[in-house]
């Protein structure tokens, strides 16, 4: 949601020789809820466009015009919102639906909040509401965005600016690293993997033997208080298994672990060492030459393999399937029918 600014309109006390008001000013202060209420010395807060000077007030502040002069012809979108007439006093204002009427020379004058907000440099009106600090109704305006949500920029070497709801906020790298469960920050710089700036953090201290997944294809292991990274492929190979199938929490061990195929016939592979039986064919699955189904057994998940002819004329073991979803873990394969009714295999 965008930040909002309250604009309250009051009429200057000075008048011209014809008795009409010489102009108007924007009056306000900083709201306790964080909303910006403009004052005569500050115009175009959070990207607003400065407007024409009306002169200098007694206190030296520059007055800015945030709506048409009272004797000017209203703009096309400043439509009448109230025609009840009647008198008023001082700087009174009153919401009329989503718009507002202002007391000018003891007479109510109607304005649309959208026009007032745009003339004050804001993007659009968010309606009209009561301003508790001023004790009167005011237009509520959308501030133009300063940035794109999710954007990050280094603010020196020890802090970072983060864009949220179109506004910049600053966070120290100490807080950012702590929030991610990391160790002390090592600085802030452009990170090619993110495509933008980010705080860099040292690895946190750990307990020997502790593990944690680093994405789905790598794991970090704590060795005497220091985190050391290892790919799941290396971890599975070192444990005597086949290809990795990912990294996740292992409830039996109560910690993160790489999940590995056993390297049986029909299991996925991308290199020969992934197969504890047979060979890796076309970097897809483990297979071997066969003469009948009984020689092919099952894969690590218990799915049957069958003996089928290859495009070269020889017979080899293929994992069976009911649909292509059963072949999703085998690169470049789909579920294809064989010459035997009701029998399909994963093949490319």
N, C-alpha and C positions, 0 to 999 in steps of 0.2 A: 504494500500500500504506500502511496506517495505521502510525503510530509505535507502538511497543510499550513497555510498562513492566514491569519485573520486580518482583514482590512477594515478599519473603522474610519468613517468619513466625518469630518467636522468642518465648519465654515469659519474662515478667518474673521476676526472681529472688525478689521478695518473695512471701510466702504468707500466707494468712489463718490464723486460729486453728484451722480445721479441716484445715489442711495442704494445701488446694487453692490453685492459682494464682489470684491476684486478677485476672488479665487477660493481655492480650498486647499487643505493639507491632509496628509495622512498621519494619524495620531495613534500611538500605541506603545507597547513595551514587550519584553520577553515573557511569555506565559509560563506558569509553573509546570504545565504539562508538556513543555517542549515546543509548543506551537510558536510561530514567529508572528508577533503583532507589530506592525511597522510603526516607527515614530518619525518625527519630522526630520531627523538627522540621518535616517537610514532608509534607503529606497532600493527596491530590487534585491531583497534578501534572497540568498540561494539562487542567484542567477537571474533575478528580475531586471528589467530594462529601466535605467534611470529616465525620468521624465523631465519636462521643461521646468526650469527654475521659476518660482513665483516671486522670489525676493528673499530677504533675510528677516527672521523673526527677532524679537527683542533679545532673546538669549543667544543670538548669533547663529542658530541652526538654519540650514538652507531648507526652504519649504519647496515641496514638489507637488505637482498637480496630479492626483490619482483619479480624476473624473472630469467630465466637461465643465467649464465655467458655468455658473448658474444661469447666465444669460445667453448661453450658446444653444444652438439647435441640437437636440439629442441625436446621437447616431442611430442608424436604422435598427440595430438590435437593442437599443435602449427603449424598450416598449413601455408604455404606461402599465403599472401594476396595481394602481389604486386610484380611484376617482371620487373617493368619498369626500374630499376636501377637508375643511376643518382646520383650526389653527394648531400650532405647536410652539414649543419654547426651547430656546438655546440650541444645543447640539444633539437633540433627541434623534433617535433612529428607530425604525421598527421593521421587522421582517414581514414580508407579505408573500407567503409561500416560500419559494426558493429565491426570491428577490428581496429588495429592500426599498423603503422610502425614507428620505432624509429631511430633516427640518432646516429650511433655508429661508431666512427673513420671516420667521414665524409662520411659514407655509410649507406643507408637506410636498415634496417633489419625488416622483417615482424614478427608480433606476433598476436595470437588470444587473444582478451580481456578476454575470458572465462578462458584461462589458466593463464593469469596474475592475474585475480581476485582470482582464487582458490589458487594459490601459495602464495598470500598475506593473505590468511585466510578467504576469503569471500565465500559466497555460490555459486554465479554464476555472469556472466556478464549481465548488462542491456544495453550493447551497448557501443558506443563511442561518445564523444561530446566535445565541446570547454569549457575549464576551464578559465573563465574570469580573475581569480586572477593570474593565472600563464601565461596567454597569449598564451596558446598552447592547443592542443587536448590531452584528457586523456580518459582512460577507466572508465566506470561507473559501479560500482559493488554493488550487493545486500549484505547487512549485514545479518548475520544469526540472527534469532529471539532470543530475550532474554526471552520471556514469551509467554503465551497463551492469546489471546485477551479476554478481559472481566475479567481476573484474578485481584484480589485485595489483597494487603497486607498492614497491619498497618506499618507506619513509625514512631515509637514512639507512644505516646498517643494522639497526636494532628494533625496527618497528615496520609495520605494514598497514597500508590503507586497503580496506575491503569495501566494495560497493554492495549495499543492500537497500532495496526499495528506492533505487535511484540516488542514494545519498552515500557519501564517503564517511566511514568511521575508521578510527585508528586503533590497532591492537599491537601491543609490544610483542616482539618475537619470543620473549620469555613466556608470556601468557599463551601464545599460539602453540609453542612446543609442549608446554604443560598440558594444554587441552587435548593434544594428540597422544599424550602418554609417553612423550619422548624426553630425552635428556636436555641439558642446557642448549640454547641456540648457538650456532656458529656464525650467524650473519643473515643477511637477506640479499638475494640476487635473482637474476633471471634463470628460470628453470625450463630448459628446452622440452622436457617431458610434459610439462604443464602448459607450455606456450605463454607463460606470463611469470611475473615476479612471485617469489614465495620465501618465507623464512626457512632457513636450513637448520636442522636440529641434530644434535649428537644422539647416538643410541643410548637409551636409558640403562642403568645398571640392571642386572638380572640374576636369577638363581641358577646355579650350575644344573644343567639338564633340562631347563625350561625350554619350551619350543613355542613358536608362533608362526602362522602362515604369512607369507608375503605374497599376496595375490593368490592365484590358483595354481601356479606352476613352480613356486619356490617356497622354501621354509627357512626360518632363522632358528639357530640352536645356540643356547647359552653355554659358553665354554669358559669356566672360571671367571664369571662375572662379565664376560664380553660377548655380545651377539655376533654370530658368524652366519653368513648367508650360504645357502646351498640350493641348487635346483632340485626339483622333485625327481627329475630324470636321474641325476647323480645319486640321490638318496635311495631310489628304488633299486638301481643297479648295485649299489654298495650292499644292500640288504639281500641281494640274490634274487630279486624279482624282475618282472618284465617292465613294460612301459608304464609311466605314471598316468593316473586318471584324474588327478587333481590334488588339492590340499584342503583339509578341513578338520573339524574337531572329532577326535576318536573317543567316544564315551568309555570304551573299555580301558583306555590309558589315561583318561581325564586330561588330555592335552591335544594340541594340534599335531597332525601327522600327515605326511604325504600318503596318498592312496595309490596302490600299485596293482597292476595286473600280474598274474602269476607267470605269464610267459608261456601259457599252454596253447595248443592248437586252437585257432579261431580267435585268439586274443589280438588286440591291436599292436602294431609295431611301427617304428620308423627307422630302425636299424637292427642289424642281425643280433646284437647282444640282448635285444628285448625278448628273444625267443628262447625259452628253455627247452622247447621241443620244436623240431623242424627248422624252417628258415623263414625269413621275412620276405614276403612277396610284394613287390611294387610299393613298398613302404605302407602297406595297409594292414595285413594280418599274418599271423604265423601259420604255416601250412607244411605239409609233407606229401610226397607221392604216396598213393594208396591204390588198393585194388577193390576194397569194399568199405562200407560205412563203419564197420566195427573197428577199423584201424584208426578212426578219426576222433573218437571220444567226445569230450565236451570242452567248452571254454571255461574261463575262471568263474563265470556266472552260472554255469550249469547248463547252458544252451548247447543242444546237440550240434555236432558237425557231421557232414555227409561227404561221401566220396563222389565227385562229379568230374566230368571231362573238362579240360581247359581248352582254350582256343588253339593251343598247340597240339591237341590230340591226346596228351597224357592225362591221367587222372590225379586229382589232388583233393585235399580236405578243404571244405568250405563251411563257414558258419551258417546255420539255417536262420530263417526270419519269417515273420508274419506280415510285416510292413517295413517300409524304409526307415521308420523310427527305430527299428531294431538294429539298423546298420549305421546309426548316427555317429557312433564312436569309431567307425572305420572310415578313414578319409577316402573320398571320391567313390564310394560304393553306394548302391541302391539295392533294394530287394527285388530280385529277378527270378521268374519261374524257371524250373528245370524241365527236362523232358518227362519227369514223373509227375502225374497229377497230384496236387496238394502239397508239393514240395518246392520251396523257394529258398534261394541262398543269397547272401550278400556278395555282390560282384561288381566289377567296373567294366 
